[in-house]
Each structure stands twice: as C-alpha cells, then as structure tokens.
Amino acid sequence: MDLFSPVSLGDLQLANRVVMAPLTRLRSGDAGVPGELVADHYAQRATVGLIITEGTFPNAESRAWVGQPGIVTDEQVEGWRRVAEAVHARGGRIVLQLMHSGRVSHPDINGVGRIVGPSAVAIDGEVRTPTGKQPFPVPHALTTEEARATLADFVASAQRAVAAGLDGVEIHGANGYLLHQFLSPVSNQRTDVYGGSPENRARFLIEVATAVSEAIGAGKVGIRISPQHNIQDVFETDPADVRATYDALLDGLRPLGLAYLSVLHQEPSGELVQDLRRRFDGPLIANSGFSSPTTRDEAVQLIGEAHAEAVAVGRLVIANPDLVERWSGEHPENAPDPATFYAAGAEGYTDYPTLAAGRH
C-alpha cells in the first residue's frame, strides 16, 4: 500500500490516505457558529484524503470551550453547511466529529448550570473559563434516563450533520471526554447497566455508535478511541482491564460495519492497537501524534507496512494546507506555530503559505 493511493473507508472514498486529525481551534465565537474563516480553513486543506473536523458539541451542556462549534442550532447547522460546500467545491471529503465534553467543562462555559459525567467524580485541576481559571466542578452523574437522552442528542446531531452536507460523523470516544469517561473504572463508578464490569462500561459507547449508525448509515460513521492515554484523569493503568474493556467495546462495534476505527496511541504498530484492529475487522486510521507530531516517514512506513489503512496527521496539516503535495514531492514543510493554535482570527489559521504561493 502507498500513502498517496486511494482508499475506501465505508462509504467514504478517499483520494489518498492522509487524514486531517480533529483539531481544536476555537474560531467559532460565543454562539458556536463556524463562519467564513472556518470554511476557508477547512477548504484550504481539502486535498487530504479526509478531513475530520474539530470536536463539535451535540447539546448545550456538552460544550467544552468558548469558541468551540456546535451542531445544535439552525445557525450552527447552516455554518457547517457552508464549510461542507467549501470543502466539496475543492474535491475534498469531510466528516464532523461529535464530541461531548462530559466533566471537562464548567457551567461558566456551557451556560447550563451544571456539567455531567458518568459519576460524580471531578477532575483534579483547573479549567479556563471566561472569568479566569477555576477548579473543575464535581459533575452531575447522569441517570440512566439522562444517559439515553444524551444518546438521542448524538443521533440528532449526526442527522443534522448529514443534512448539512457533511460526508459523515466521527464519534469521539477518546481523550478523556464523556464517552471515554464511561470506559474507565476511575471516572465511571456507576452501579447500573453502564458501570461495573468492562462489558457494562463499554455499553454506552456501543449504544451510541449503534443508534447513530442506524440513523445515518454505518458506512458514514467512524469512531475514535485512545486506550491507555491517561489524560484528563481518565486513567486506564491496569493492562488486563484495558484489554477486557476495549475487547468488549470492539466486539460490540464489529457487527455494525462502521466506516473506520481511529486509534490514538503512541505505538500504532504495536500489539494492543493491532489486536484491536483485528477485532474491529475494518479500516484503521492510525494516529500516534499527541506528544510528538506524526512525520512523513512515519506515515509512509505505517501504510507501507500495512499497519493501517490511513494515518491521521494534526500539527503538520495545521501548518501545511497542501501537506499532501509537499509530502508526495518530498518538499520542505512549514513549521507550526503553537502560539496561534487556540487564538482568534486568521493568524496561524488561514495564512500558512502553500508551495504554489511560493512559486509566484
């Protein structure tokens, strides 16, 4: 296999195997509406095989940050419609990542008066709010009925995304957010059907994926996980429990026929990720870059050695809107500027130069 060859992930036909990872950029304002600047940003990067959008909130209480986009209001849906049209006009493919923050938020951010989680266990640390840093509050533990209402919000948001013209959705089950919080025995201390055993802790994510797949078609649905990431106090430090939990999760997902499984892990070619890939029995998007960026050599090797069907790349896609052209021709790369990752406006967002601009 070759990094620059076409590939099909479910219903998604990709021109190459470079995937833009979901990247928080906070450019959607207080109302969470992606505007023209956001559309330009994604359209510039339409030559990657697939764009996965930044995490987008499916209901008001799931918002993690000011400036994060939503897919709840009509205005947010219309904003995403403009994004999808801009990407498609340049021949690209784009799916929307559905992300519920769970306890990784604050009432001053989501405006709802509470944050929620699988259990009433707070993160040890501080969150940046509009009025400054504050301790993470203790979340409201979702009741079984509230959990199922949250599931319905995922489904409705997936339907809105497809109606807006996006090519599908990615369910965010990683990085310490709500669905990942259900997987860990540290953040999930429930005693109902969603807590206790590895099978019960995996149940909610399986039910969300099942319901979303039934609503929009499994071939339009991907899922992202990050086993052993140990971030935002979602600890997964017992190897036996990790295997039992993620084996149960993948056993529940496999019959659905999802478009892809995206795994964030520092060893994508290692035993854990490859075992989960076999259990999933579908396309894998590998993503090793969290502590360090994914390089061209690594991406080429992962595909060339058949460790994945595609590779998710983050920071280098931020800095190089034409990364596929640069990598395929082995051209120099722009360096990303971390100071502008979470800023406002065009700087560090839509103003990175392309190779073509340098030729004039």
C-alpha positions as CSV (number, residue, x, y, z in Angstrom):
1,M,0.0,0.0,0.0
2,D,1.1,3.6,-0.6
3,L,0.2,6.7,1.4
4,F,-0.8,8.6,-1.7
5,S,-3.1,5.9,-3.2
6,P,-6.9,6.0,-2.9
7,V,-8.8,4.0,-0.2
8,S,-12.4,3.4,0.8
9,L,-13.4,3.7,4.4
10,G,-17.0,2.5,4.4
11,D,-19.0,4.9,2.2
12,L,-16.1,7.4,2.2
13,Q,-14.0,7.4,-1.0
14,L,-10.6,9.0,-0.2
15,A,-8.1,10.2,-2.8
16,N,-5.2,9.4,-0.5
17,R,-4.6,8.1,2.9
18,V,-3.6,11.3,4.7
19,V,-6.3,12.2,7.1
20,M,-6.6,15.6,8.9
21,A,-7.0,14.8,12.6
22,P,-9.7,16.5,14.6
23,L,-8.0,19.7,15.9
24,T,-9.5,22.1,18.5
25,R,-9.0,25.7,17.1
26,L,-11.7,27.8,18.9
27,R,-12.6,30.1,16.0
28,S,-16.4,29.7,16.1
29,G,-17.3,32.5,18.5
30,D,-19.6,32.7,21.5
31,A,-22.5,31.3,19.5
32,G,-20.5,28.3,18.3
33,V,-21.3,29.0,14.7
34,P,-18.5,28.2,12.2
35,G,-18.2,31.2,9.9
36,E,-16.4,32.1,6.7
37,L,-13.0,31.9,8.3
38,V,-13.6,28.3,9.4
39,A,-14.9,27.4,6.0
40,D,-11.7,28.8,4.4
41,H,-9.5,26.9,6.8
42,Y,-11.0,23.6,6.0
43,A,-11.3,24.3,2.3
44,Q,-7.6,25.1,2.1
45,R,-6.9,21.6,3.4
46,A,-9.3,19.7,1.1
47,T,-6.5,17.8,-0.7
48,V,-6.1,15.5,2.3
49,G,-7.9,12.2,1.8
50,L,-10.3,13.1,4.6
51,I,-10.9,16.0,6.9
52,I,-12.2,15.2,10.4
53,T,-13.5,18.4,11.9
54,E,-12.7,19.7,15.4
55,G,-14.8,18.3,18.2
56,T,-18.3,19.7,17.9
57,F,-20.8,19.7,20.7
58,P,-24.1,17.8,20.3
59,N,-26.0,19.6,23.1
60,A,-25.5,22.7,25.1
61,E,-24.2,21.1,28.3
62,S,-21.5,19.2,26.3
63,R,-19.6,22.3,25.3
64,A,-16.0,22.3,26.5
65,W,-14.7,25.7,25.4
66,V,-15.8,29.1,24.4
67,G,-15.2,29.3,20.6
68,Q,-16.0,25.6,20.1
69,P,-18.5,25.0,17.3
70,G,-21.8,23.2,17.9
71,I,-24.3,21.3,15.8
72,V,-27.4,22.1,17.8
73,T,-28.9,25.3,16.5
74,D,-30.1,26.2,13.0
75,E,-27.3,28.8,12.7
76,Q,-24.7,26.2,13.6
77,V,-26.1,23.8,11.0
78,E,-26.0,26.5,8.3
79,G,-22.4,27.3,9.3
80,W,-21.4,23.7,8.8
81,R,-23.3,23.6,5.5
82,R,-21.1,26.4,4.2
83,V,-18.0,24.5,5.5
84,A,-19.1,21.3,3.7
85,E,-19.8,23.2,0.5
86,A,-16.4,24.9,0.5
87,V,-14.6,21.6,1.1
88,H,-16.6,19.8,-1.6
89,A,-16.1,22.6,-4.1
90,R,-12.3,21.7,-3.9
91,G,-13.0,18.0,-4.2
92,G,-12.5,17.1,-0.5
93,R,-14.2,14.8,1.9
94,I,-15.2,15.9,5.4
95,V,-16.8,14.3,8.5
96,L,-17.9,16.0,11.6
97,Q,-16.5,14.9,15.0
98,L,-19.3,14.6,17.6
99,M,-17.7,15.4,21.0
100,H,-19.4,15.5,24.4
101,S,-17.0,17.0,26.9
102,G,-18.7,15.5,29.9
103,R,-16.9,16.7,33.1
104,V,-14.2,18.5,31.1
105,S,-16.1,21.8,31.2
106,H,-17.6,24.4,33.6
107,P,-21.1,25.9,34.0
108,D,-19.5,29.3,33.1
109,I,-18.6,27.8,29.7
110,N,-21.7,25.9,28.8
111,G,-24.2,28.2,30.4
112,V,-26.4,25.3,31.6
113,G,-25.7,25.5,35.3
114,R,-24.1,22.1,35.5
115,I,-21.6,19.7,33.9
116,V,-22.2,16.0,33.6
117,G,-20.3,12.7,33.8
118,P,-20.8,9.0,34.3
119,S,-20.2,9.6,38.1
120,A,-19.9,12.5,40.5
121,V,-16.1,12.5,40.3
122,A,-14.3,15.7,39.5
123,I,-11.1,16.2,37.6
124,D,-8.2,17.2,39.8
125,G,-7.2,20.5,38.3
126,E,-8.3,23.8,36.9
127,V,-10.3,24.8,33.8
128,R,-10.0,28.1,31.9
129,T,-13.4,29.9,32.0
130,P,-14.4,33.3,30.6
131,T,-13.8,34.7,34.2
132,G,-10.4,33.0,34.6
133,K,-9.2,29.7,35.9
134,Q,-11.4,27.8,38.3
135,P,-11.3,24.3,39.7
136,F,-13.1,21.6,37.8
137,P,-16.5,21.2,39.5
138,V,-18.0,17.9,40.6
139,P,-20.1,16.7,37.7
140,H,-23.8,15.6,37.9
141,A,-23.9,11.9,37.5
142,L,-26.1,11.2,34.5
143,T,-29.1,9.0,35.4
144,T,-29.8,6.0,33.2
145,E,-32.6,8.0,31.6
146,E,-30.4,11.1,31.1
147,A,-27.7,9.0,29.5
148,R,-30.2,7.7,27.0
149,A,-31.4,11.3,26.3
150,T,-27.7,12.2,25.7
151,L,-27.6,9.3,23.3
152,A,-30.6,10.8,21.4
153,D,-28.7,14.1,21.2
154,F,-25.8,12.3,19.5
155,V,-28.2,10.8,17.0
156,A,-30.0,14.1,16.3
157,S,-26.7,15.9,15.8
158,A,-25.4,13.2,13.4
159,Q,-28.6,13.6,11.4
160,R,-28.1,17.4,11.3
161,A,-24.5,16.9,10.2
162,V,-25.5,14.8,7.2
163,A,-28.4,17.1,6.4
164,A,-25.9,19.9,6.3
165,G,-24.0,18.1,3.6
166,L,-21.1,16.6,5.6
167,D,-20.0,13.2,4.4
168,G,-20.5,11.5,7.8
169,V,-19.5,11.8,11.5
170,E,-16.8,10.6,13.9
171,I,-17.9,9.6,17.4
172,H,-15.3,10.9,19.9
173,G,-14.7,8.1,22.4
174,A,-11.2,9.3,23.3
175,N,-9.0,11.9,25.1
176,G,-10.9,11.9,28.4
177,Y,-14.2,13.2,27.2
178,L,-17.7,11.8,28.1
179,L,-17.7,8.6,26.2
180,H,-14.1,7.8,27.3
181,Q,-15.1,8.7,30.9
182,F,-17.7,5.8,30.7
183,L,-14.9,3.4,29.7
184,S,-12.5,3.9,32.7
185,P,-13.2,2.4,36.1
186,V,-11.7,5.5,37.6
187,S,-14.1,8.0,36.1
188,N,-17.0,5.5,35.9
189,Q,-18.1,4.3,39.3
190,R,-21.7,3.5,38.3
191,T,-23.8,0.5,39.5
192,D,-26.4,0.5,36.7
193,V,-26.1,-1.1,33.3
194,Y,-23.4,1.4,32.3
195,G,-21.0,0.6,35.2
196,G,-19.0,-2.1,36.9
197,S,-17.8,-4.7,34.5
198,P,-15.7,-3.9,31.4
199,E,-18.8,-5.0,29.3
200,N,-21.0,-2.6,31.2
201,R,-18.5,0.3,30.9
202,A,-18.3,-0.3,27.2
203,R,-22.1,-0.5,26.8
204,F,-22.9,3.3,26.5
205,L,-20.4,3.9,23.7
206,I,-21.6,0.8,21.8
207,E,-25.2,2.0,22.2
208,V,-24.3,5.5,20.9
209,A,-22.5,4.0,17.9
210,T,-25.3,1.6,17.1
211,A,-28.0,4.3,17.3
212,V,-26.0,6.8,15.2
213,S,-25.3,4.0,12.6
214,E,-29.0,3.1,12.4
215,A,-29.9,6.8,11.9
216,I,-27.4,7.8,9.1
217,G,-25.8,4.5,7.9
218,A,-22.8,2.8,9.4
219,G,-20.7,3.5,6.3
220,K,-20.8,7.2,7.3
221,V,-19.8,6.6,10.9
222,G,-16.3,6.4,12.3
223,I,-15.2,6.1,15.9
224,R,-12.1,7.4,17.8
225,I,-10.6,5.8,20.8
226,S,-7.4,6.4,22.8
227,P,-6.7,3.4,25.1
228,Q,-4.1,4.0,27.8
229,H,-3.9,7.7,27.0
230,N,-4.4,8.6,30.7
231,I,-5.5,12.2,30.1
232,Q,-7.9,14.5,32.0
233,D,-8.0,12.0,34.9
234,V,-9.4,9.2,32.7
235,F,-6.9,6.6,33.9
236,E,-6.5,3.2,32.3
237,T,-3.5,1.8,34.0
238,D,-4.4,-1.8,34.5
239,P,-3.4,-3.7,31.3
240,A,-5.8,-6.5,31.9
241,D,-8.7,-4.2,32.5
242,V,-7.8,-2.2,29.4
243,R,-7.8,-5.3,27.2
244,A,-11.1,-6.5,28.7
245,T,-12.8,-3.1,28.3
246,Y,-11.6,-2.5,24.7
247,D,-12.1,-6.1,23.6
248,A,-15.7,-5.7,24.8
249,L,-16.0,-2.4,23.0
250,L,-14.7,-3.7,19.7
251,D,-16.8,-6.9,20.0
252,G,-19.9,-4.6,20.3
253,L,-18.8,-2.4,17.4
254,R,-17.6,-5.1,14.9
255,P,-21.1,-6.2,13.8
256,L,-22.1,-2.6,12.9
257,G,-19.7,-2.4,9.9
258,L,-18.5,1.2,10.8
259,A,-16.5,3.2,8.2
260,Y,-13.4,3.1,10.3
261,L,-11.8,2.9,13.7
262,S,-9.4,5.7,14.6
263,V,-6.9,4.8,17.4
264,L,-4.8,7.4,19.1
265,H,-1.8,5.6,20.6
266,Q,1.9,6.1,20.7
267,E,2.5,2.6,19.3
268,P,0.1,2.2,16.3
269,S,2.0,-0.8,15.0
270,G,2.2,-2.4,18.5
271,E,0.3,-5.4,19.8
272,L,-2.6,-3.6,21.5
273,V,-3.6,-1.4,18.5
274,Q,-3.1,-4.2,16.0
275,D,-5.2,-6.6,18.2
276,L,-8.0,-4.1,18.4
277,R,-7.8,-3.6,14.6
278,R,-8.2,-7.3,14.0
279,R,-11.1,-7.5,16.5
280,F,-12.8,-4.5,14.7
281,D,-12.3,-6.2,11.3
282,G,-12.5,-2.9,9.4
283,P,-10.3,0.0,8.3
284,L,-7.9,1.6,10.8
285,I,-6.8,5.2,10.9
286,A,-3.6,5.3,12.9
287,N,-2.7,8.3,15.0
288,S,0.5,8.3,17.0
289,G,1.0,12.1,17.3
290,F,0.0,13.5,20.6
291,S,3.2,14.1,22.4
292,S,5.1,14.4,19.1
293,P,3.9,15.2,15.6
294,T,3.4,12.5,13.0
295,T,6.2,12.7,10.4
296,R,6.1,11.9,6.7
297,D,8.5,8.9,7.3
298,E,6.3,7.5,10.0
299,A,3.1,7.9,7.9
300,V,4.7,6.3,4.8
301,Q,6.0,3.4,7.0
302,L,2.7,2.8,8.7
303,I,0.9,2.4,5.4
304,G,3.8,0.7,3.5
305,E,4.0,-2.0,6.2
306,A,0.2,-2.4,6.3
307,H,-0.3,-1.3,9.9
308,A,-3.2,0.9,8.9
309,E,-5.4,1.9,6.0
310,A,-4.9,5.7,6.7
311,V,-2.9,8.0,9.0
312,A,-4.3,10.9,10.9
313,V,-2.0,14.0,11.0
314,G,-2.5,17.0,13.2
315,R,0.0,19.8,13.6
316,L,1.6,19.5,10.2
317,V,-1.8,19.8,8.5
318,I,-2.3,23.0,10.5
319,A,0.9,24.5,9.2
320,N,0.8,23.0,5.7
321,P,-2.6,23.3,3.9
322,D,-1.0,21.5,1.0
323,L,0.7,18.8,3.0
324,V,-0.2,16.0,0.6
325,E,1.6,17.9,-2.3
326,R,4.6,18.6,0.0
327,W,4.9,15.0,1.2
328,S,4.3,13.4,-2.2
329,G,7.0,15.6,-3.7
330,E,9.2,15.5,-0.6
331,H,9.2,19.3,-0.4
332,P,10.1,21.3,2.8
333,E,7.4,21.9,5.4
334,N,6.2,25.0,7.2
335,A,6.7,24.8,10.9
336,P,3.5,25.0,13.1
337,D,3.2,28.0,15.5
338,P,1.7,26.7,18.8
339,A,1.1,30.2,20.0
340,T,-1.8,30.5,17.4
341,F,-3.4,27.1,17.8
342,Y,-6.1,28.4,20.2
343,A,-6.0,32.1,19.3
344,A,-8.6,34.1,17.4
345,G,-8.6,35.3,13.8
346,A,-6.8,34.3,10.6
347,E,-3.2,34.4,12.0
348,G,-1.9,30.8,12.3
349,Y,-5.2,29.6,10.8
350,T,-5.6,30.5,7.2
351,D,-2.3,32.4,6.5
352,Y,0.2,29.5,6.2
353,P,1.8,29.7,2.8
354,T,1.4,27.0,0.1
355,L,4.1,25.8,-2.3
356,A,2.1,27.3,-5.1
357,A,2.2,30.7,-3.4
358,G,6.0,30.5,-3.2
359,R,6.3,29.8,-6.9
360,H,4.9,33.2,-7.9
